[in-house]
C-alpha cells in the first residue's frame, strides 16, 4: 500500500495511525477473531470518510447551501469552498479526503495480505476477503469520480521509497480495478448473514448494486441492466413508508429496502455515533431542531430554494426529507434544514442514524435509466420509475420521448435520494463537463440573486458560484504533488 500518499508528510506519528490495531502487525491477524477485528477497522475508516461526504456529494451541487455565520469566516477557505465552487489544491478538506481514503485502503490491503495465513474457516476467510474487496471497490468508485484516474494500490509496501515512484492510473484502468473487485466481492458474499452481529455488512446485493452503478456511470448500459436485474431477485423491496429508510429504531434499521448503509450506534460512549442531525441543524436553532440546546449546530447542507421548489404537490418525501423553517421561543425562523436524519436520541450529539449508501429505490431508478438509454422509455422503464413515484404518493408518468424520460429520471433521483450524497455523481454521469459547468453557473446565478438563507450582510466574492469545466473533478492535494513529483495535477488547478 502507498505510504507516502497517506499524509502530507511521512511522519512516524501519522504512519502509526494507519494500522487498524494497537498490536504489532506481525503479532496480529493470527485467527478469525483478529481478522474480523481488522475488518471492522476498515469499516470504521469508511465510516469516518462518510462523516464529511456531504461536502462532495451535496454541498457542491444545486441541492444544498450554507447557513452562513457572519461572525465566523473560518470555514470560508475550507468546507465552504465546496458550496461556492472555490476549491483549490491547498484546501485542507481535499488533503483530508485523499489521506483518509488511502489510509483506509492501506488497512484494507494489509488485512487482505495478512489474513492469508490466519487460522480461520474457509467460509469465514471467503466472506472477509469479499467484504474487503467490496469496500476497496467502493472507495475507488468514489475516488475515480472525485479525482479522475488515481493511484491504484492493491498491496502494501514494506518500505516507503517505492511510493515516490507510483503514478496515477487512467480512469479506464481505475474503473477496471473497481469492476474486478466488485465481481470478486459478488462471487464471495452471501445474500444475507445469519448472525445478528453481522447485520449491515456488505452482501452480494451490495456488490451487484455498486457494480451496476459502475457500469451505468461508464455508460455500459447492457452490463448495467444485466447486473442490476440480478439484484431484483434477492428479496429487496421498497418500504411502504419512505421515512422507514432512515428510522434508527431496531425494527426498521437495515430494513428490506436497505442494500448497504454506513452503520452508526449512538446513545453510548463507544465512539460509533453519528451526528448529522447536529451538523445540518440551523446555526441558531439551539435545541429547536435537535432537542438538545447544548449541542453545536453546524448550519451546513441547507436545502436550497431550488430543491424545495422541485417537489411536486403531494410528494410525501418532502416533509420527511426537509423542513422549511424552525420555531424558537415562539418565533418562526425561515431557515430550511435537512430532517431525514432527525430522530430522538438520549445523549447530546450522539445519534443512532445510519447513512444510506445503496437503497432498492436507487436500483429501480438505475434500471429505469439504463433501460431508457438502451431501448427508450419502454413500459419496463416506466414501471421501474413509477414504482418509486407511487411510494411517494405521486401519479404515474407516461412518457414517450427518450430525452424527456432521461430528465424525469434525473429529477426523480434528485428527490428520492435527496441529501444522501448522490447528486454530484448523478450530475457528472448525465452531463458533459461543459454541460455541468453551464448548469452549475445557472444555479449559482440563481443563488446569488436570491440566497436561500440570509447572509447577514456578508457579500459574495467575485469567484463565488463561478464554475469552469475543469471543476468537473477535484484537484489533487498540493502536498501530494510536492511529495511525489511524478503525480500530475488535474488541469486548471
C-alpha positions as CSV (number, residue, x, y, z in Angstrom):
1,X,0.0,0.0,0.0
2,X,1.1,3.5,-0.7
3,X,2.7,5.0,2.4
4,X,3.9,8.4,1.1
5,X,0.5,9.4,0.0
6,X,-1.2,8.7,3.3
7,X,-0.4,12.2,4.5
8,X,1.2,15.4,3.6
9,X,4.4,14.1,5.2
10,X,5.8,10.8,6.2
11,X,5.8,11.5,9.9
12,X,6.1,8.5,12.2
13,X,3.0,9.5,14.2
14,X,0.8,9.5,11.1
15,X,2.0,6.2,9.8
16,X,1.5,4.6,13.2
17,X,-2.2,5.6,13.0
18,X,-2.8,3.7,9.7
19,X,-2.8,0.3,11.3
20,X,-6.3,-0.7,12.5
21,X,-4.9,-2.4,15.6
22,X,-2.9,-1.4,18.6
23,X,-0.8,-4.6,18.4
24,X,2.3,-5.1,16.3
25,X,1.3,-6.2,12.8
26,X,3.3,-9.4,12.9
27,X,1.6,-10.4,16.2
28,X,-1.9,-9.9,14.9
29,X,-4.0,-11.4,12.1
30,X,-3.5,-14.8,13.5
31,X,-7.0,-16.1,13.8
32,X,-10.6,-15.4,12.7
33,X,-11.4,-13.1,15.6
34,X,-8.4,-10.9,14.9
35,X,-9.0,-10.7,11.2
36,X,-12.6,-9.7,11.8
37,X,-11.4,-7.0,14.2
38,X,-9.2,-5.7,11.4
39,X,-12.2,-5.9,9.0
40,X,-14.2,-3.8,11.5
41,X,-11.3,-1.3,11.4
42,X,-11.7,-0.9,7.7
43,X,-15.5,-0.4,8.1
44,X,-14.6,2.2,10.7
45,X,-12.4,4.0,8.2
46,X,-15.2,4.1,5.7
47,X,-17.5,5.5,8.5
48,X,-15.0,8.3,9.1
49,X,-15.0,9.1,5.4
50,X,-18.8,9.3,5.4
51,X,-18.8,11.9,8.1
52,X,-17.9,14.6,5.6
53,X,-19.3,13.0,2.4
54,X,-22.0,15.7,2.2
55,X,-19.3,18.2,1.2
56,X,-18.6,16.4,-2.0
57,X,-21.9,14.7,-2.8
58,X,-24.4,17.5,-1.9
59,X,-22.7,20.8,-1.0
60,X,-21.1,21.3,-4.4
61,X,-24.4,20.8,-6.2
62,X,-27.7,22.6,-6.6
63,X,-29.2,20.6,-3.7
64,X,-27.7,22.4,-0.6
65,X,-26.1,25.6,0.6
66,X,-24.9,27.0,3.9
67,X,-26.5,28.8,6.8
68,X,-23.5,31.3,6.8
69,X,-22.2,32.6,10.1
70,X,-21.3,36.3,9.5
71,X,-19.2,36.4,12.7
72,X,-17.0,33.4,11.9
73,X,-15.5,33.1,8.5
74,X,-13.0,30.4,9.5
75,X,-14.6,27.9,7.1
76,X,-14.5,30.1,4.1
77,X,-11.3,28.6,2.8
78,X,-12.1,25.0,3.6
79,X,-15.5,23.4,3.8
80,X,-17.5,26.5,2.5
81,X,-15.4,26.4,-0.7
82,X,-17.3,23.3,-1.8
83,X,-20.6,25.3,-1.7
84,X,-19.2,28.3,-3.5
85,X,-17.1,26.5,-6.1
86,X,-13.8,27.9,-4.9
87,X,-11.9,24.7,-4.1
88,X,-8.2,24.7,-4.8
89,X,-5.4,22.2,-4.3
90,X,-4.4,23.7,-1.0
91,X,-7.8,23.1,0.5
92,X,-7.5,21.2,3.8
93,X,-10.6,19.1,3.1
94,X,-9.1,17.9,-0.1
95,X,-6.0,16.7,1.7
96,X,-8.2,15.1,4.4
97,X,-10.2,13.3,1.7
98,X,-7.1,11.9,-0.1
99,X,-5.3,10.9,3.1
100,X,-8.4,9.4,4.6
101,X,-9.1,7.2,1.6
102,X,-5.5,6.0,1.2
103,X,-5.2,5.3,4.9
104,X,-8.3,3.2,4.8
105,X,-7.1,1.5,1.6
106,X,-3.9,0.6,3.4
107,X,-5.7,-1.1,6.2
108,X,-7.9,-2.9,3.6
109,X,-4.9,-4.2,1.7
110,X,-2.9,-5.1,4.8
111,X,-5.8,-7.2,6.1
112,X,-6.1,-9.0,2.8
113,X,-2.4,-9.8,2.8
114,X,-2.1,-10.9,6.5
115,X,-5.3,-12.9,6.6
116,X,-3.9,-15.4,4.1
117,X,-2.0,-17.2,6.8
118,X,-4.6,-16.8,9.6
119,X,-6.3,-19.8,11.2
120,X,-9.9,-19.5,10.2
121,X,-12.7,-21.3,8.5
122,X,-12.6,-21.2,4.7
123,X,-16.2,-19.8,4.7
124,X,-15.1,-17.1,7.1
125,X,-12.0,-16.3,5.0
126,X,-14.0,-16.1,1.8
127,X,-16.6,-13.8,3.3
128,X,-14.0,-11.4,4.9
129,X,-12.0,-11.3,1.6
130,X,-15.1,-10.5,-0.3
131,X,-16.2,-7.8,2.2
132,X,-12.7,-6.2,1.9
133,X,-12.9,-6.2,-1.9
134,X,-16.3,-4.6,-1.8
135,X,-15.0,-1.9,0.5
136,X,-12.0,-1.3,-1.7
137,X,-14.1,-1.2,-4.8
138,X,-16.5,1.3,-3.1
139,X,-13.6,3.5,-2.1
140,X,-12.1,3.6,-5.6
141,X,-15.6,4.1,-7.0
142,X,-15.8,7.4,-5.1
143,X,-12.2,8.4,-5.7
144,X,-12.3,8.0,-9.5
145,X,-15.3,10.3,-9.6
146,X,-13.7,12.8,-7.2
147,X,-10.3,13.0,-8.9
148,X,-10.3,11.1,-12.2
149,X,-7.7,8.4,-12.5
150,X,-6.0,7.8,-9.2
151,X,-3.1,5.8,-7.9
152,X,-4.2,2.2,-7.7
153,X,-2.7,0.3,-4.8
154,X,-3.8,-3.3,-4.1
155,X,-0.8,-4.4,-1.9
156,X,1.3,-2.9,0.8
157,X,4.9,-1.7,0.6
158,X,7.5,-2.8,3.2
159,X,9.5,0.4,2.7
160,X,8.3,3.9,1.7
161,X,10.8,4.6,-1.1
162,X,8.9,2.9,-3.9
163,X,5.8,5.0,-3.1
164,X,7.6,8.0,-4.6
165,X,7.6,6.3,-8.0
166,X,3.9,5.5,-8.1
167,X,1.9,7.3,-10.8
168,X,-1.8,7.8,-11.5
169,X,-3.6,5.2,-13.4
170,X,-6.0,6.2,-16.1
171,X,-9.7,6.5,-15.4
172,X,-10.3,3.4,-17.6
173,X,-7.7,1.4,-15.5
174,X,-9.3,2.6,-12.3
175,X,-12.7,1.5,-13.4
176,X,-11.3,-1.9,-14.4
177,X,-10.0,-2.4,-10.9
178,X,-13.3,-1.4,-9.5
179,X,-15.1,-3.9,-11.7
180,X,-12.7,-6.6,-10.7
181,X,-13.1,-6.0,-7.0
182,X,-16.8,-5.9,-7.2
183,X,-17.1,-9.0,-9.3
184,X,-14.9,-10.9,-6.8
185,X,-17.0,-9.5,-4.0
186,X,-20.3,-10.5,-5.5
187,X,-18.9,-14.1,-6.0
188,X,-17.8,-14.4,-2.4
189,X,-20.5,-12.6,-0.4
190,X,-23.7,-14.2,0.9
191,X,-27.1,-12.8,0.1
192,X,-27.6,-12.2,3.8
193,X,-25.9,-13.1,7.1
194,X,-27.3,-15.4,9.7
195,X,-25.7,-13.8,12.7
196,X,-27.4,-10.6,14.1
197,X,-24.0,-9.1,14.7
198,X,-23.2,-9.2,11.0
199,X,-26.3,-7.2,10.0
200,X,-25.2,-4.2,8.0
201,X,-22.2,-5.8,6.4
202,X,-21.7,-5.9,2.7
203,X,-23.7,-8.5,0.9
204,X,-23.9,-9.9,-2.7
205,X,-26.7,-7.4,-3.3
206,X,-24.4,-4.5,-2.3
207,X,-21.7,-5.7,-4.6
208,X,-24.0,-6.2,-7.5
209,X,-25.8,-2.9,-7.0
210,X,-22.5,-1.0,-6.9
211,X,-21.2,-2.9,-9.9
212,X,-24.3,-2.0,-11.8
213,X,-23.8,1.7,-10.8
214,X,-20.2,1.5,-12.0
215,X,-21.4,0.1,-15.4
216,X,-24.1,2.8,-15.6
217,X,-21.5,5.6,-14.8
218,X,-19.4,4.3,-17.7
219,X,-22.4,4.1,-20.0
220,X,-22.1,0.3,-20.3
221,X,-25.9,0.0,-20.3
222,X,-26.3,-3.6,-21.3
223,X,-23.9,-4.7,-18.5
224,X,-25.7,-2.4,-16.0
225,X,-29.1,-3.9,-16.9
226,X,-27.9,-7.5,-16.6
227,X,-26.2,-6.8,-13.2
228,X,-29.0,-4.7,-11.7
229,X,-31.7,-7.2,-12.7
230,X,-29.8,-9.8,-10.6
231,X,-30.4,-7.5,-7.6
232,X,-34.2,-7.6,-8.1
233,X,-34.1,-11.4,-7.5
234,X,-32.5,-11.1,-4.0
235,X,-35.6,-10.2,-1.9
236,X,-35.3,-6.4,-1.6
237,X,-38.4,-4.3,-1.8
238,X,-39.5,-0.7,-1.2
239,X,-40.6,0.2,2.3
240,X,-44.2,1.2,2.3
241,X,-43.2,4.3,4.3
242,X,-40.4,6.4,2.9
243,X,-39.3,7.5,6.4
244,X,-38.6,3.9,7.4
245,X,-35.4,4.1,5.4
246,X,-33.9,6.5,7.9
247,X,-35.5,5.5,11.2
248,X,-32.9,4.0,13.5
249,X,-35.4,2.0,15.5
250,X,-34.1,-1.6,15.8
251,X,-37.2,-2.9,13.9
252,X,-36.5,-0.6,11.0
253,X,-32.8,-0.1,10.8
254,X,-31.2,-2.0,7.8
255,X,-34.7,-2.9,6.6
256,X,-36.0,-4.5,3.5
257,X,-35.1,-1.6,1.2
258,X,-31.5,-1.3,2.6
259,X,-28.8,-2.7,0.4
260,X,-25.8,-1.1,2.1
261,X,-25.5,1.7,4.6
262,X,-22.8,3.0,6.9
263,X,-23.5,1.8,10.4
264,X,-23.7,4.1,13.4
265,X,-24.6,3.5,17.0
266,X,-25.4,6.3,19.4
267,X,-26.7,6.6,23.0
268,X,-23.5,5.3,24.4
269,X,-19.8,6.1,24.9
270,X,-18.4,3.6,22.3
271,X,-17.5,6.3,19.8
272,X,-19.6,4.9,16.9
273,X,-22.3,7.5,16.9
274,X,-23.4,9.8,14.1
275,X,-24.2,13.5,14.4
276,X,-25.6,14.5,11.0
277,X,-28.7,15.9,12.8
278,X,-26.5,18.5,14.5
279,X,-24.2,19.2,11.5
280,X,-27.3,20.0,9.4
281,X,-29.3,21.9,12.1
282,X,-29.7,25.7,11.6
283,X,-26.9,27.5,13.3
284,X,-29.0,29.5,15.9
285,X,-31.7,26.8,16.4
286,X,-30.3,25.7,19.8
287,X,-32.5,22.7,20.7
288,X,-35.4,23.5,18.5
289,X,-34.3,21.0,15.9
290,X,-32.1,18.6,17.8
291,X,-33.8,18.5,21.1
292,X,-30.6,19.5,23.0
293,X,-29.7,23.2,23.4
294,X,-26.2,22.2,24.4
295,X,-25.3,20.7,21.1
296,X,-23.3,22.6,18.5
297,X,-25.3,23.2,15.3
298,X,-23.4,23.4,12.0
299,X,-25.8,25.1,9.7
300,X,-24.4,23.0,6.8
301,X,-26.1,21.2,3.9
302,X,-29.1,23.6,3.9
303,X,-31.7,22.6,1.3
304,X,-31.8,25.3,-1.5
305,X,-34.7,27.2,-2.7
306,X,-34.3,25.3,-5.9
307,X,-34.7,21.8,-4.5
308,X,-37.6,22.9,-2.2
309,X,-39.4,24.1,-5.3
310,X,-38.7,20.9,-7.3
311,X,-41.1,18.7,-5.2
312,X,-44.5,18.1,-6.8
313,X,-47.6,18.9,-4.8
314,X,-48.4,15.9,-2.6
315,X,-44.9,14.4,-2.7
316,X,-44.7,12.6,0.6
317,X,-40.9,12.7,0.6
318,X,-40.6,16.4,1.1
319,X,-41.8,16.7,4.6
320,X,-39.6,13.7,5.6
321,X,-36.5,15.0,3.9
322,X,-36.5,18.6,4.8
323,X,-38.2,21.3,6.8
324,X,-38.6,24.9,5.6
325,X,-38.3,26.6,9.0
326,X,-37.9,26.2,12.7
327,X,-39.6,27.8,15.7
328,X,-37.6,29.0,18.7
329,X,-39.0,30.9,21.7
330,X,-42.3,31.4,19.8
331,X,-40.6,32.9,16.8
332,X,-40.5,31.3,13.3
333,X,-37.2,31.4,11.5
334,X,-37.4,30.7,7.8
335,X,-34.2,28.7,7.6
336,X,-34.6,25.3,5.9
337,X,-32.8,22.2,7.1
338,X,-32.4,18.5,6.2
339,X,-34.6,16.5,8.5
340,X,-34.5,12.9,7.2
341,X,-31.8,12.0,9.8
342,X,-33.6,13.6,12.7
343,X,-34.7,11.1,15.3
344,X,-34.9,11.0,19.1
345,X,-31.7,10.1,21.0
346,X,-30.7,10.1,24.6
347,X,-27.2,11.7,24.6
348,X,-26.5,15.0,23.0
349,X,-24.7,14.8,19.6
350,X,-24.7,11.0,19.7
351,X,-27.4,9.8,17.3
352,X,-28.1,6.3,16.1
353,X,-28.9,7.2,12.5
354,X,-27.1,5.3,9.7
355,X,-26.1,6.8,6.4
356,X,-27.7,5.1,3.4
357,X,-25.3,4.3,0.5
358,X,-27.4,1.9,-1.6
359,X,-31.2,1.5,-1.4
360,X,-33.5,-0.6,-3.6
361,X,-35.1,2.6,-4.8
362,X,-31.7,3.6,-6.2
363,X,-31.6,0.3,-8.0
364,X,-35.0,0.7,-9.6
365,X,-34.1,4.2,-10.8
366,X,-30.8,3.0,-12.2
367,X,-32.8,0.2,-14.0
368,X,-35.2,2.9,-15.4
369,X,-32.2,5.0,-16.6
370,X,-30.3,2.1,-18.2
371,X,-33.4,0.7,-19.9
372,X,-34.3,4.1,-21.4
373,X,-30.7,4.6,-22.6
374,X,-30.7,1.1,-24.2
375,X,-34.2,0.9,-25.5
376,X,-36.1,4.2,-24.9
377,X,-39.0,4.8,-22.5
378,X,-40.5,1.3,-22.7
379,X,-43.2,0.0,-20.4
380,X,-40.4,-1.7,-18.4
381,X,-38.5,1.5,-17.9
382,X,-41.7,3.3,-16.9
383,X,-42.5,0.5,-14.5
384,X,-39.3,0.9,-12.6
385,X,-39.7,4.7,-12.4
386,X,-43.4,4.6,-11.4
387,X,-42.8,2.1,-8.5
388,X,-40.7,4.8,-6.8
389,X,-43.2,7.6,-7.7
390,X,-46.2,5.5,-6.4
391,X,-44.5,5.1,-3.0
392,X,-44.0,8.9,-2.9
393,X,-47.8,9.4,-3.4
394,X,-47.4,10.7,-6.9
395,X,-49.2,9.9,-10.2
396,X,-47.6,7.5,-12.6
397,X,-45.9,9.1,-15.6
398,X,-46.4,8.2,-19.2
399,X,-43.5,9.5,-21.3
400,X,-42.8,8.6,-24.9
401,X,-39.7,10.7,-25.5
402,X,-36.3,9.4,-24.6
403,X,-34.8,12.8,-23.6
404,X,-37.9,13.7,-21.6
405,X,-37.7,10.4,-19.7
406,X,-34.0,11.0,-19.0
407,X,-34.9,14.3,-17.5
408,X,-37.7,12.7,-15.4
409,X,-35.4,10.0,-14.0
410,X,-32.7,12.5,-13.0
411,X,-35.3,14.6,-11.2
412,X,-36.8,11.6,-9.5
413,X,-33.3,10.6,-8.4
414,X,-32.7,14.1,-7.0
415,X,-35.8,13.9,-4.8
416,X,-35.9,10.3,-3.9
417,X,-32.2,10.3,-2.9
418,X,-32.0,13.9,-1.7
419,X,-29.3,14.6,0.8
420,X,-27.8,11.0,0.5
421,X,-24.7,12.2,-1.4
422,X,-25.8,11.0,-4.9
423,X,-26.4,14.4,-6.6
424,X,-22.9,15.3,-7.7
425,X,-22.2,11.9,-9.2
426,X,-25.6,11.9,-10.9
427,X,-24.9,15.3,-12.5
428,X,-21.5,14.2,-13.7
429,X,-22.8,11.0,-15.1
430,X,-25.6,12.7,-17.1
431,X,-23.7,15.8,-18.3
432,X,-20.5,16.6,-20.1
433,X,-18.1,18.9,-18.4
434,X,-19.3,21.8,-20.4
435,X,-23.0,21.0,-19.7
436,X,-22.2,20.6,-16.0
437,X,-20.4,23.9,-15.8
438,X,-23.3,25.7,-17.5
439,X,-25.8,24.0,-15.2
440,X,-23.9,25.0,-12.1
441,X,-23.3,28.6,-13.3
442,X,-27.1,28.9,-13.8
443,X,-27.6,27.6,-10.3
444,X,-25.0,30.0,-8.9
445,X,-26.6,33.0,-10.6
446,X,-30.0,31.9,-9.0
447,X,-28.5,31.6,-5.6
448,X,-26.6,34.9,-5.8
449,X,-29.7,36.7,-6.9
450,X,-31.8,35.2,-4.1
451,X,-29.8,33.4,-1.4
452,X,-31.7,30.6,0.3
453,X,-30.5,31.9,3.7
454,X,-29.8,35.4,4.8
455,X,-26.1,36.1,4.7
456,X,-26.0,38.8,7.4
457,X,-24.6,41.4,5.0
458,X,-21.6,39.3,4.0
459,X,-21.1,40.0,0.3
460,X,-20.4,37.3,-2.3
461,X,-16.9,37.2,-3.6
462,X,-16.3,37.7,-7.3
463,X,-15.3,34.0,-7.6
464,X,-18.3,32.6,-5.7
465,X,-20.5,30.3,-7.8
466,X,-18.3,30.7,-10.9
467,X,-17.7,27.3,-12.5
468,X,-15.4,26.1,-15.2
469,X,-15.1,22.7,-16.9
470,X,-12.0,21.7,-15.0
471,X,-14.0,21.7,-11.8
472,X,-15.8,18.6,-13.1
473,X,-13.1,16.8,-11.0
474,X,-11.4,17.9,-7.8
475,X,-7.7,18.9,-7.6
476,X,-5.2,16.6,-6.2
477,X,-3.9,17.9,-2.8
478,X,-0.9,20.2,-3.3
479,X,1.2,18.4,-0.6
480,X,0.9,15.2,-2.6
481,X,2.4,16.9,-5.7
482,X,5.3,18.0,-3.6
483,X,5.8,14.6,-2.1
484,X,5.7,12.8,-5.4
485,X,6.9,14.8,-8.4
486,X,5.5,12.1,-10.7
487,X,1.9,13.0,-9.8
488,X,0.3,15.2,-12.4
489,X,-2.2,17.8,-11.2
490,X,-5.6,17.9,-12.8
491,X,-5.8,20.6,-15.5
492,X,-6.9,24.1,-14.3
493,X,-5.7,23.8,-10.7
